[in-house]
Amino acid sequence: MVEMKVEGLTLDPLTNMPIIILKDLSGGKALPIWVGYFEANAIALEIEKINTPRPMTHDLLRNMISSLKAEVKHILVNDLKDNTFFAVISIVQNGSDMTVDSRPSDAIALALRTKAPIFVEEKVIEAAKSLDLPDPDKIQKDEKQQWKDWITKIKPQDFGKL
């Protein structure tokens, strides 16, 4: 397992889909994970420390875990199959460990909120090298600013009617 941190968010220039960029602590390895807009928004809100008037889904999960006297030990991106990443959330409660299947984006959003470490299996990093990836070191300032602008300007009605 390799410990990684969220380096940032960027947009895929071909599909315009958000990408989470994970980097190992030494900066030598990077892993891009494509996610949806809502998932990217949840991560961006936490990265930018933007408070919402009501708890978002990942805030709710953090609050429930805490209320159950449990804690997120770490998250692990543990597989890559057919261009789909898989993850688990490791939770400890009263000395008992349990893992919960998760999408990597949800696991990462929860890890950021709980200050839990993010790990990636070495085999996932190796398998991801065969994907056609943009260079994670080329995250531009204007892309970061674009995310900040999007987050600050988004309104509930932008998500459609419930």
C-alpha positions as CSV (number, residue, x, y, z in Angstrom):
1,M,0.0,0.0,0.0
2,V,1.2,3.5,-0.9
3,E,0.0,6.4,1.2
4,M,-1.3,9.3,-1.0
5,K,-2.8,12.7,-0.7
6,V,-5.2,14.7,-2.8
7,E,-3.0,16.9,-4.9
8,G,-6.0,18.6,-6.6
9,L,-8.8,18.5,-9.1
10,T,-8.6,19.1,-12.8
11,L,-10.7,18.6,-15.9
12,D,-10.0,16.0,-18.6
13,P,-9.4,18.1,-21.7
14,L,-11.2,15.6,-23.9
15,T,-14.3,14.7,-21.9
16,N,-14.4,17.7,-19.6
17,M,-15.0,15.3,-16.7
18,P,-13.4,16.0,-13.3
19,I,-10.3,14.1,-12.3
20,I,-9.0,13.7,-8.7
21,I,-5.2,13.7,-8.7
22,L,-3.7,11.6,-5.9
23,K,0.1,11.8,-5.3
24,D,2.2,9.8,-3.0
25,L,3.8,11.6,-0.1
26,S,7.2,11.9,-1.8
27,G,5.6,13.2,-5.0
28,G,7.0,10.4,-7.1
29,K,3.8,8.6,-8.0
30,A,0.5,10.0,-9.2
31,L,-2.9,8.5,-9.7
32,P,-5.7,10.3,-11.6
33,I,-9.2,9.1,-10.9
34,W,-12.1,10.3,-13.1
35,V,-15.2,11.2,-11.1
36,G,-18.6,12.8,-11.6
37,Y,-19.3,16.5,-11.1
38,F,-21.2,16.0,-7.8
39,E,-18.4,13.9,-6.4
40,A,-15.8,16.4,-7.5
41,N,-17.9,19.2,-5.9
42,A,-18.0,17.3,-2.6
43,I,-14.2,16.9,-2.6
44,A,-13.7,20.5,-3.7
45,L,-15.9,21.9,-1.0
46,E,-13.7,20.1,1.6
47,I,-10.4,21.1,0.0
48,E,-11.5,24.7,-0.1
49,K,-13.0,24.5,3.5
50,I,-16.3,25.9,2.3
51,N,-19.1,25.4,4.8
52,T,-22.6,24.6,3.6
53,P,-25.8,25.6,5.4
54,R,-26.8,21.9,5.9
55,P,-24.7,18.8,6.0
56,M,-23.7,17.3,2.7
57,T,-23.8,13.5,2.3
58,H,-20.2,13.0,3.3
59,D,-20.7,15.2,6.3
60,L,-23.7,13.1,7.3
61,L,-21.5,9.9,7.0
62,R,-18.8,11.5,9.1
63,N,-21.3,12.6,11.7
64,M,-23.0,9.1,11.8
65,I,-19.6,7.3,12.2
66,S,-18.7,9.7,15.0
67,S,-22.1,9.3,16.7
68,L,-21.6,5.5,16.6
69,K,-18.3,6.0,18.5
70,A,-16.4,4.7,15.5
71,E,-13.6,6.3,13.4
72,V,-12.4,6.0,9.8
73,K,-9.0,4.3,10.1
74,H,-8.1,4.8,6.4
75,I,-9.4,4.4,3.0
76,L,-7.9,2.1,0.3
77,V,-8.2,2.3,-3.4
78,N,-7.8,-1.4,-3.9
79,D,-8.6,-2.3,-7.5
80,L,-9.0,-1.2,-11.1
81,K,-11.2,-3.3,-13.4
82,D,-12.4,-2.3,-16.8
83,N,-11.3,1.3,-16.2
84,T,-13.3,1.5,-13.0
85,F,-11.6,2.1,-9.7
86,F,-12.7,0.4,-6.5
87,A,-12.1,1.4,-2.8
88,V,-12.9,0.4,0.7
89,I,-13.3,2.4,3.9
90,S,-11.7,0.9,6.9
91,I,-13.6,1.7,10.1
92,V,-12.8,0.8,13.7
93,Q,-15.4,0.7,16.4
94,N,-14.9,-0.6,20.0
95,G,-11.7,-2.4,18.8
96,S,-13.4,-4.1,15.9
97,D,-12.2,-3.4,12.4
98,M,-14.6,-3.5,9.4
99,T,-14.4,-2.5,5.8
100,V,-17.1,-1.0,3.7
101,D,-17.2,-1.1,-0.1
102,S,-17.1,2.4,-1.6
103,R,-16.6,4.3,-4.8
104,P,-13.1,6.0,-4.5
105,S,-14.6,9.4,-4.8
106,D,-16.9,8.9,-1.8
107,A,-14.1,7.3,0.2
108,I,-11.8,10.2,-0.6
109,A,-14.4,12.8,0.3
110,L,-15.0,11.0,3.6
111,A,-11.2,10.7,4.3
112,L,-10.8,14.4,3.8
113,R,-13.5,15.1,6.2
114,T,-12.2,12.7,8.9
115,K,-8.5,13.4,8.3
116,A,-8.0,9.7,7.6
117,P,-5.1,8.6,5.5
118,I,-5.6,7.6,1.8
119,F,-3.9,4.5,0.6
120,V,-3.6,3.0,-2.9
121,E,-2.6,-0.6,-3.7
122,E,0.6,-0.7,-5.7
123,K,-1.1,-2.9,-8.3
124,V,-3.7,-0.2,-8.9
125,I,-0.9,2.4,-9.5
126,E,0.8,0.0,-12.0
127,A,-2.5,-0.9,-13.7
128,A,-3.4,2.8,-14.1
129,K,-0.2,3.5,-16.0
130,S,-1.7,1.7,-19.0
131,L,-4.6,4.2,-19.1
132,D,-4.2,7.2,-21.4
133,L,-3.7,9.9,-18.8
134,P,-3.1,13.6,-18.8
135,D,0.1,14.8,-17.0
136,P,-0.9,15.5,-13.4
137,D,1.9,18.0,-13.0
138,K,0.2,20.2,-15.6
139,I,-2.7,21.3,-13.4
140,Q,-3.0,24.9,-14.3
141,K,-3.8,27.8,-11.9
142,D,-6.7,28.8,-14.1
143,E,-8.2,25.3,-13.7
144,K,-7.9,25.6,-9.9
145,Q,-9.5,29.0,-10.1
146,Q,-12.2,27.6,-12.4
147,W,-13.1,25.0,-9.6
148,K,-13.1,27.8,-7.0
149,D,-15.4,30.0,-9.1
150,W,-17.7,27.1,-9.8
151,I,-18.0,26.1,-6.2
152,T,-18.7,29.7,-5.0
153,K,-21.3,30.4,-7.7
154,I,-23.2,27.1,-7.6
155,K,-26.8,27.4,-6.4
156,P,-29.2,24.6,-5.3
157,Q,-31.4,25.1,-8.3
158,D,-28.4,24.2,-10.5
159,F,-28.9,20.6,-9.5
160,G,-32.5,20.4,-10.8
161,K,-35.7,19.9,-8.9
162,L,-36.1,17.2,-6.3
